[in-house]
């Protein structure tokens, strides 16, 4: 297989891969819009509160002697 054929096949593969990724993003956005409304994508990427997530379990107490 000549090098030019390999390069052409690789270029076509990468183009198809880019088109597939774009289609997946478009489908994901469409699904989120249908299920959760037009601003669902924003809600998914935006944090709901400015507070960081904290561990709410109390520390373990040492055993009493």
N, C-alpha and C positions, 0 to 999 in steps of 0.2 A: 504494500500500500504506500503510494508516494506521500511525501510529507505534506504536499498541498491538500490532498484529499483529507488527511487527518486534521489539518488546521480548519478546513471548511466544515467538517463534521463537528469539530469541537465548538466552532462559532455558532453553528445551528443549534447545538445542544444547549449552549448558554442562553441563546435567545429564547428557546422554548422554556427553559427554566425560569427566566425572568417573566415571561408571559404567564406561566403557571403561578408564580408567587403573586403577581398583580391580580390574577383572577381570584386567588384564595383570599387576599385582602379585601377585594370588592365583595366577595360572597359573605365574608365575615361581617363587614359593615352592613350589608343588606339584611342579614339575619338579625343582627343586633337592633337595627332600626325597626324591623317587623315585630320583634318580640318585645322590645322595651322602649320604643319611641325613638324619635330622631336624635335626641341628645344622649342616647345610651353610650355611645362611644366616648363622649366627654366624661360621663360619670365613671366609666371603667378606668380611664387614665388619670382622672383627677382624684386627689385625696378628699375624703369627706370632711375631715377635721384637721386642724393644724397640729393637734396633739400627736406626739409619736405613740406608737403602740407600746404599752408597758406591761410588765408581768404583774398580774394582780394576785397571784398566790402568795400568802405570807411566808416568810422564811421559816424553815423548820426549827423548832425549839430543841435545845439540847435535852437529853433525858434527865429527869429529876433524880437526885441521889437520896 
